[in-house]
């Protein structure tokens, strides 16, 4: 079983409506996805009600594939992450992700730590995250993401190594935006192995991802 906790639709910079994204994930062998479009103060109150409507309609008619409603707080100033995390959860978000300090974008320094301190569910593609922040993530139960997305995945091995040393929990996501990006379970395992994660630990990462999904249903 495999799920994806980090996907984007045309509510942000994805190219598909939620229904097509769900259909493509199901065809790729997934058992569920979380819709987590990019959000900040400008669109949070728009995205979540729309995705929640889709989630409620979809889940009432499909017992084999489930959808969660969430957001990815993106390029938000570190001082605002706590406020927006609370607001997202008050609006009904099942899952709150923060767009971490990927080396491929000018994410503000301090975003990783602010996300962890805010108790978000997942810190996405955290880049060259500091060891102290990985220790903090382990203490607070914030999951760190191994991503299958090109470019963001450049630091997967670094994140995996620190997580193993510090006891932080890992999940694996596609950061899906467009057709062809759902990799499936077999390729996801290969990407984990290619991130220098031993096979037993790699299988555990997939299990962590599924367990977090189930806990939010």
C-alpha positions as CSV (number, residue, x, y, z in Angstrom):
1,X,0.0,0.0,0.0
2,X,1.2,3.5,-0.8
3,X,-0.3,7.0,-0.4
4,X,0.9,10.5,-1.3
5,X,0.6,13.2,1.4
6,X,1.8,16.1,-0.8
7,X,0.0,17.0,-4.0
8,X,-1.0,20.1,-5.9
9,X,-4.0,20.9,-8.0
10,X,-5.0,23.9,-10.1
11,X,-5.9,25.6,-6.9
12,X,-2.2,26.5,-6.8
13,X,0.4,25.5,-9.3
14,X,-0.8,22.0,-10.2
15,X,-2.4,21.5,-13.6
16,X,-5.2,19.1,-12.8
17,X,-8.6,19.4,-11.0
18,X,-8.7,17.3,-7.8
19,X,-10.8,14.6,-9.5
20,X,-8.3,13.9,-12.2
21,X,-5.4,14.0,-9.7
22,X,-7.2,11.4,-7.6
23,X,-8.0,9.3,-10.6
24,X,-4.4,9.3,-11.9
25,X,-3.1,8.4,-8.4
26,X,-5.6,5.5,-8.1
27,X,-4.5,4.2,-11.5
28,X,-0.9,4.4,-10.4
29,X,-1.6,2.1,-7.5
30,X,-2.1,4.6,-4.7
31,X,-4.7,4.1,-2.0
32,X,-5.1,7.8,-1.2
33,X,-3.8,11.3,-1.5
34,X,-3.7,14.5,0.4
35,X,-4.5,17.7,-1.6
36,X,-2.0,20.2,-0.2
37,X,-2.0,23.2,-2.4
38,X,0.4,26.1,-1.8
39,X,-1.1,28.6,0.6
40,X,-0.4,31.9,2.4
41,X,-2.6,34.6,3.9
42,X,-4.0,35.5,0.5
43,X,-5.6,32.2,-0.4
44,X,-5.8,29.9,2.6
45,X,-9.5,30.7,3.2
46,X,-10.3,30.0,-0.4
47,X,-8.4,26.8,-0.9
48,X,-9.5,24.8,2.1
49,X,-13.3,25.1,1.8
50,X,-13.0,24.1,-1.9
51,X,-10.8,21.1,-1.2
52,X,-13.0,20.1,1.8
53,X,-16.1,20.1,-0.4
54,X,-14.3,17.8,-2.9
55,X,-13.0,15.5,-0.2
56,X,-16.4,15.1,1.4
57,X,-18.1,14.3,-1.9
58,X,-15.3,12.0,-3.2
59,X,-14.9,10.0,0.0
60,X,-18.7,9.4,0.3
61,X,-18.6,7.6,-3.1
62,X,-15.3,5.7,-3.1
63,X,-14.4,3.1,-0.5
64,X,-11.1,2.0,-2.1
65,X,-9.4,5.4,-2.4
66,X,-9.5,8.3,0.0
67,X,-8.7,12.0,-0.1
68,X,-7.4,14.2,2.7
69,X,-7.7,18.0,2.6
70,X,-4.6,20.0,3.6
71,X,-2.3,22.9,2.6
72,X,1.4,23.5,2.1
73,X,2.3,26.8,3.6
74,X,4.7,28.2,1.1
75,X,7.3,31.0,1.3
76,X,5.5,32.3,4.4
77,X,7.6,34.3,6.7
78,X,8.8,32.2,9.7
79,X,7.1,34.5,12.1
80,X,3.7,33.8,10.5
81,X,3.8,30.0,10.2
82,X,2.4,29.4,13.7
83,X,-0.6,31.7,13.0
84,X,-1.4,30.1,9.6
85,X,-1.0,26.6,11.0
86,X,-3.6,27.3,13.6
87,X,-5.9,29.0,11.1
88,X,-5.6,26.1,8.6
89,X,-6.5,23.6,11.3
90,X,-9.4,25.8,12.4
91,X,-10.7,25.8,8.8
92,X,-10.7,22.0,8.8
93,X,-7.3,21.0,7.3
94,X,-6.5,17.4,7.9
95,X,-2.8,18.0,7.2
96,X,-0.5,21.0,7.4
97,X,2.7,20.9,5.5
98,X,5.4,23.6,5.3
99,X,7.5,24.2,2.2
100,X,10.9,23.7,3.6
101,X,14.3,25.2,2.9
102,X,14.9,23.4,-0.4
103,X,18.2,24.4,-2.0
104,X,16.4,25.1,-5.3
105,X,14.4,28.1,-4.1
106,X,15.1,31.2,-2.0
107,X,13.1,30.0,1.1
108,X,13.7,32.3,4.0
109,X,16.2,31.0,6.6
110,X,14.5,29.9,9.8
111,X,11.5,28.4,7.9
112,X,12.4,24.9,8.9
113,X,12.7,25.6,12.6
114,X,9.5,27.7,12.6
115,X,7.6,24.9,11.0
116,X,8.8,22.4,13.5
117,X,8.1,24.6,16.5
118,X,4.6,25.2,15.1
119,X,4.0,21.4,15.2
120,X,3.1,21.0,11.5
121,X,2.6,17.4,10.3
122,X,5.3,17.4,7.6
123,X,8.3,19.6,6.8
124,X,8.6,19.2,3.0
125,X,11.9,19.0,1.2
126,X,13.9,20.6,4.1
127,X,17.1,20.9,2.1
128,X,20.3,21.2,4.2
129,X,18.4,21.2,7.4
130,X,20.4,21.9,10.6
131,X,21.1,19.0,12.9
132,X,19.5,20.8,15.9
133,X,16.3,21.2,13.8
134,X,16.3,17.5,13.0
135,X,16.6,16.7,16.7
136,X,13.7,19.1,17.4
137,X,11.6,17.4,14.7
138,X,12.2,14.1,16.4
139,X,11.2,15.5,19.8
140,X,8.1,17.1,18.5
141,X,7.0,14.4,16.2
142,X,7.2,16.4,13.0
143,X,7.9,14.2,9.9
144,X,10.6,15.1,7.5
145,X,10.0,14.5,3.8
146,X,11.9,12.4,1.3
147,X,10.7,13.6,-2.0
148,X,10.5,12.0,-5.4
149,X,10.3,15.4,-7.1
150,X,13.3,16.4,-9.3
151,X,15.6,19.1,-7.9
152,X,14.0,19.1,-4.4
153,X,15.3,15.5,-4.2
154,X,19.0,16.6,-4.4
155,X,19.3,16.6,-0.6
156,X,17.3,13.4,0.1
157,X,20.4,11.5,1.2
158,X,21.5,14.3,3.5
159,X,18.0,14.5,5.1
160,X,17.9,10.7,5.5
161,X,21.3,10.5,7.1
162,X,20.5,13.1,9.7
163,X,17.1,11.7,10.4
164,X,18.6,8.2,11.0
165,X,21.2,9.7,13.4
166,X,18.7,11.9,15.3
167,X,15.7,9.6,15.3
168,X,13.4,11.8,13.2
169,X,10.6,10.1,11.3
170,X,10.6,10.2,7.5
171,X,7.8,10.1,5.0
172,X,8.0,9.9,1.2
173,X,5.9,12.0,-1.1
174,X,5.8,12.9,-4.8
175,X,5.0,16.7,-4.5
176,X,2.7,16.0,-7.4
177,X,1.9,18.8,-9.9
178,X,1.2,17.2,-13.3
179,X,0.6,13.9,-15.0
180,X,3.4,11.3,-14.8
181,X,4.6,12.3,-11.3
182,X,2.9,9.6,-9.3
183,X,5.8,7.1,-9.2
184,X,4.1,4.1,-7.6
185,X,5.3,1.9,-4.8
186,X,8.1,0.0,-6.6
187,X,9.8,3.2,-7.9
188,X,9.2,5.0,-4.5
189,X,11.2,2.2,-2.9
190,X,14.0,2.5,-5.4
191,X,14.2,6.3,-4.8
192,X,14.4,5.6,-1.0
193,X,17.2,3.0,-1.6
194,X,18.9,5.6,-3.9
195,X,18.8,8.0,-1.0
196,X,21.2,5.7,0.9
197,X,18.4,4.4,3.1
198,X,18.7,0.6,3.9
199,X,15.9,-1.5,2.6
200,X,14.3,-2.3,6.0
201,X,14.3,1.4,6.9
202,X,13.0,2.3,3.4
203,X,10.0,0.1,3.9
204,X,9.5,1.7,7.2
205,X,9.4,5.2,5.5
206,X,6.5,3.9,3.3
207,X,4.8,2.5,6.4
208,X,5.2,5.8,8.2
209,X,3.6,7.6,5.3
210,X,0.6,5.3,5.2
211,X,0.2,5.4,9.0
212,X,0.1,9.2,9.0
213,X,-2.5,9.1,6.3
214,X,-4.7,6.7,8.1
215,X,-4.4,8.7,11.3
216,X,-5.9,11.7,9.6
217,X,-8.9,9.9,8.0
